Amino acid sequence: MIQGSTYLNPNFPSPSQIKADVIKNGYGVYNDVISINFIKESREFWLNYFRTNKPSADVLRGDLVLGQNNLNSFTDSDFWTLYRYFDFLWNTPTHEPTRNACIELNRIRNITLGLTDNYGETYNPQCYGFYNSISYYPPSVGRLQEHEDGYPKDKSTFALLHFMVPLTFKHQDYADGGLTIQDRQTKEIVDVDNIMKPGSVLFFDGALKHGVRKIIPLENKEPIGRLAFFAIPVFFHKNTEMAAKSSANVMASQKSGRLSNILKRL
């Protein structure tokens, strides 16, 4: 399908095949469809990046703003433990091949959803776009609680279709744990990391239950962990919206304080 791509092999599944698999099972795993040279280069780059660069913030989940800087983040909480690099299209790419691959995969996602192929790459009245997420789950602690994703109810009329490209692999870089997805038909929890290998891509319905079980390192081998990238669809906020939200929070806080003072005088 993909002619002249540096990153996607000619046998990459068609949008109609992806759509059929996701409608039927909720997900589709396709092996040997991503350039192995690209996988090797990206793996080396991002493993080295996370080893040599300290995170500067907590991992964000929502409230992303147009014009935001790229961000290296880490969070250890009840919900998740991971490093995540946020790559926004309006900034200079930290690793151009990863960004270019995400753009190509997003175009295939858009066609699968019946959207214009480049929707989300440029500014639009809906503030819809995507950011490239490179997520690293460190060995022994990396995890993500099972959850279901979704758009704000008033924002979207199309499904939240995710894709994911692994850069490290179960049984090769970690012993156990990894991404699971609930099968749409059987309702069983599927260990998708167990069936992916170098050159694989996953498409899945983000509204289905999914998570990352704790990454268990291999014995007698350098602990590496789980590393993957994907482009997360999002409706960005404008600076004016965030300013209004911040002002509302301040006013609510002041009102709460005034009420507290009144109650103290009673």
MARVO-360801 format. One line per 3 residues: number of its first residue (from 1); their letters; for each residue x, y, z of C-alpha. Coordinates in pm, 1 decimal, decimal comma. Layout:
N
NUM) a) X/Y/Z; ...
END
This chain:
266
1) miq) 0,0/0,0/0,0; 270,7/248,1/97,4; 477,5/343,9/-203,7
4) gst) 796,7/543,3/-154,4; 770,6/558,5/225,7; 1092,3/557,1/427,5
7) yln) 916,2/412,6/731,3; 622,9/193,5/621,5; 666,3/-120,3/413,2
10) pnf) 468,3/-180,5/90,0; 268,5/-458,5/262,8; 124,0/-215,2/518,5
13) psp) -247,2/-293,7/576,4; -506,3/-89,8/389,7; -738,7/144,6/579,8
16) sqi) -1028,7/-85,5/490,6; -848,7/-383,2/648,1; -768,9/-185,2/962,8
19) kad) -1128,8/-67,3/987,8; -1267,0/-420,8/947,5; -1035,4/-561,8/1216,3
22) vik) -1108,0/-284,1/1464,8; -1484,4/-311,5/1409,9; -1469,1/-688,5/1460,9
25) ngy) -1213,1/-732,6/1740,0; -1141,8/-379,6/1862,2; -779,6/-401,3/1750,5
28) gvy) -546,9/-524,6/1478,1; -180,3/-627,0/1503,4; 19,8/-621,3/1179,9
31) ndv) 369,8/-766,5/1170,3; 663,5/-684,6/941,1; 504,3/-362,4/813,2
34) isi) 743,8/-103,1/962,0; 1101,7/-54,1/839,8; 1342,6/-248,9/1064,0
37) nfi) 1617,5/7,9/1001,1; 1383,8/280,6/1123,5; 1291,4/74,0/1432,1
40) kes) 1658,8/18,2/1518,3; 1750,0/385,8/1472,4; 1451,3/513,1/1673,1
43) ref) 1506,8/259,0/1949,0; 1870,2/362,1/1990,2; 1787,2/732,9/1982,5
46) wln) 1504,5/723,8/2239,9; 1667,4/479,6/2482,3; 1971,3/705,3/2486,0
49) yfr) 1749,0/1013,4/2522,2; 1571,6/883,7/2832,7; 1899,5/766,8/2983,8
52) tnk) 2071,8/1101,9/2942,4; 1793,5/1360,8/2984,9; 1618,2/1431,6/3311,0
55) psa) 1242,7/1497,3/3299,2; 1134,0/1854,1/3366,3; 767,3/1800,7/3455,1
58) dvl) 495,7/1553,1/3549,0; 328,4/1360,7/3267,8; 29,5/1560,8/3142,9
61) rgd) -314,8/1410,5/3085,9; -534,5/1675,4/2928,1; -529,7/2057,5/2927,6
64) lvl) -275,8/2077,8/2643,5; -238,6/2423,3/2490,3; -168,6/2534,1/2133,7
67) gqn) 189,4/2660,9/2112,6; 312,6/2452,3/2405,2; 682,1/2357,8/2415,0
70) nln) 798,1/2000,2/2370,6; 820,5/1829,1/2706,6; 1015,3/1549,2/2871,7
73) sft) 811,1/1422,7/3167,2; 787,0/1153,8/3434,5; 515,9/1046,8/3677,6
76) dsd) 498,3/779,4/3946,1; 140,2/758,2/4073,4; -138,0/510,3/4141,6
79) fwt) -252,4/553,0/3780,5; 80,0/519,0/3599,8; 458,4/508,3/3624,6
82) lyr) 636,0/613,0/3307,2; 846,8/864,0/3122,0; 675,3/1039,1/2830,9
85) yfd) 815,7/1277,1/2572,8; 562,4/1516,1/2416,9; 646,2/1623,3/2060,2
88) flw) 415,0/1897,5/1925,1; 409,1/1961,3/1549,6; 459,4/2337,5/1579,5
91) ntp) 801,6/2285,4/1742,8; 1130,2/2170,9/1592,8; 1127,5/1788,8/1610,7
94) the) 1358,9/1625,2/1862,5; 1384,0/1318,6/1636,4; 1260,5/1391,7/1285,8
97) ptr) 1219,2/1027,0/1171,5; 983,6/953,0/1461,8; 776,2/1261,4/1384,3
100) nac) 759,0/1180,0/1013,2; 650,7/822,9/1083,8; 378,6/949,0/1319,9
103) iel) 250,4/1185,4/1051,7; 231,9/903,0/795,3; 54,3/673,4/1041,0
106) nri) -186,5/951,3/1140,1; -281,3/995,1/774,1; -364,4/625,3/751,1
109) rni) -568,3/657,2/1071,1; -756,4/954,2/925,4; -841,8/767,1/603,9
112) tlg) -956,9/470,6/813,8; -1193,3/706,0/999,5; -1319,0/870,0/681,2
115) ltd) -1141,9/1199,7/750,4; -922,4/1414,2/527,1; -580,3/1250,5/532,1
118) nyg) -394,1/1549,7/678,8; -661,6/1649,3/933,7; -492,0/1751,3/1257,6
121) ety) -159,2/1847,3/1099,6; -252,1/2214,1/1058,7; -457,0/2466,9/1255,9
124) npq) -834,8/2429,9/1230,8; -1138,1/2590,6/1400,1; -1192,6/2282,4/1618,7
127) cyg) -833,9/2302,8/1755,8; -809,0/1931,3/1676,5; -466,1/1781,9/1633,0
130) fyn) -230,6/1526,5/1775,5; 96,8/1513,9/1959,8; 359,7/1246,3/1924,7
133) sis) 410,4/1052,3/2245,8; 723,2/849,8/2309,3; 647,9/649,4/2622,4
136) yyp) 908,1/462,6/2825,9; 804,3/223,7/3103,2; 1113,9/150,0/3314,4
139) psv) 1178,2/-209,2/3427,7; 1035,3/-328,2/3760,9; 807,0/-24,5/3806,9
142) grl) 663,8/89,4/3470,3; 288,7/41,4/3446,3; -41,7/199,6/3336,9
145) qeh) -373,4/130,0/3507,3; -646,4/-17,9/3289,4; -871,1/257,4/3156,5
148) edg) -1084,4/368,6/2862,6; -1008,7/678,2/2654,1; -1253,7/918,9/2497,0
151) ypk) -1303,8/1264,9/2355,1; -1508,5/1533,9/2530,8; -1871,8/1460,2/2440,6
154) dks) -1923,0/1793,5/2265,1; -1602,5/1776,4/2060,0; -1595,4/1480,0/1825,3
157) tfa) -1822,2/1275,9/1600,1; -1559,5/1013,0/1507,8; -1402,9/725,2/1699,0
160) llh) -1082,9/751,9/1900,1; -856,9/522,2/1700,6; -508,0/471,6/1843,7
163) fmv) -199,8/327,8/1679,6; 118,8/219,0/1854,5; 465,5/117,2/1732,7
166) plt) 684,6/-72,4/1983,1; 1058,3/-5,0/1994,5; 1139,8/-264,5/2262,2
169) fkh) 989,8/-610,2/2278,4; 859,3/-868,6/2521,8; 1091,8/-1166,4/2580,2
172) qdy) 1373,5/-967,3/2418,5; 1388,6/-651,5/2635,4; 1160,8/-744,6/2926,4
175) adg) 1026,4/-1073,6/3057,3; 663,2/-999,1/3136,6; 400,9/-728,8/3162,1
178) glt) 312,5/-488,4/2881,2; 10,4/-366,5/2689,5; -323,8/-543,4/2716,9
181) iqd) -651,9/-469,2/2535,8; -1001,4/-606,3/2589,0; -1123,4/-795,6/2281,5
184) rqt) -1447,7/-643,7/2155,3; -1611,5/-980,6/2082,7; -1486,7/-1217,6/2351,1
187) kei) -1435,8/-953,3/2623,3; -1112,4/-1133,8/2708,4; -799,8/-934,6/2799,1
190) vdv) -547,2/-983,6/2519,4; -171,2/-960,1/2580,8; -89,0/-775,9/2258,3
193) dni) 277,5/-721,2/2348,6; 313,6/-1097,9/2340,6; 230,5/-1108,1/1968,6
196) mkp) 421,5/-799,2/1853,9; 778,1/-801,2/1726,8; 1022,1/-563,3/1553,9
199) gsv) 836,4/-408,3/1260,1; 486,0/-445,6/1409,1; 214,3/-183,2/1440,6
202) lff) -103,6/-193,7/1646,6; -431,4/-11,3/1576,2; -702,7/-22,7/1842,7
205) dga) -1021,9/141,2/1965,5; -922,1/366,6/2255,3; -1271,3/333,1/2405,6
208) lkh) -1194,6/-30,2/2492,4; -1034,0/-115,3/2824,4; -654,0/-115,7/2795,5
211) gvr) -350,6/-74,3/3016,0; 13,0/-167,6/3069,4; 89,6/-436,4/3324,3
214) kii) 402,5/-386,3/3534,2; 719,1/-437,7/3330,5; 917,7/-733,2/3464,5
217) ple) 1288,3/-733,2/3366,7; 1469,3/-1030,9/3218,9; 1704,3/-1217,4/3450,5
220) nke) 2078,6/-1205,9/3387,4; 2037,5/-940,2/3117,4; 2059,4/-562,9/3104,3
223) pig) 1720,2/-424,6/3219,1; 1572,1/-215,6/2938,3; 1196,7/-184,5/2982,3
226) rla) 913,1/-99,8/2744,1; 946,7/176,6/2483,5; 689,0/268,9/2218,4
229) ffa) 557,2/567,7/2024,2; 217,8/676,1/1901,0; 34,3/996,1/1805,1
232) ipv) -237,9/1087,7/2052,8; -541,4/1272,9/1908,0; -647,0/1569,3/2116,1
235) ffh) -856,5/1886,5/2111,2; -610,1/2153,5/2219,6; -703,0/2449,2/2437,7
238) knt) -638,1/2806,5/2336,0; -441,0/3028,9/2573,0; -756,7/3236,1/2626,0
241) ema) -948,3/2924,0/2734,4; -679,1/2826,8/2984,1; -665,2/3183,5/3116,6
244) aks) -1041,5/3176,6/3170,1; -1017,0/2837,3/3341,9; -738,1/2964,4/3567,0
247) san) -941,6/3275,4/3652,6; -1244,8/3059,8/3734,6; -1033,7/2843,3/3965,3
250) vma) -899,4/3152,0/4143,2; -1248,8/3294,7/4185,9; -1375,6/2961,9/4318,8
253) sqk) -1086,6/2949,8/4562,5; -1152,6/3307,3/4678,3; -1523,8/3234,4/4716,7
256) sgr) -1442,3/2923,6/4920,0; -1211,4/3129,6/5139,2; -1479,0/3394,8/5198,2
259) lsn) -1729,9/3126,1/5287,8; -1483,0/2970,3/5529,6; -1433,6/3307,3/5701,1
262) ilk) -1808,8/3359,2/5729,7; -1854,2/3015,4/5883,9; -1578,3/3088,8/6136,5
265) rl) -1772,8/3398,0/6255,9; -2095,9/3204,4/6309,6
END
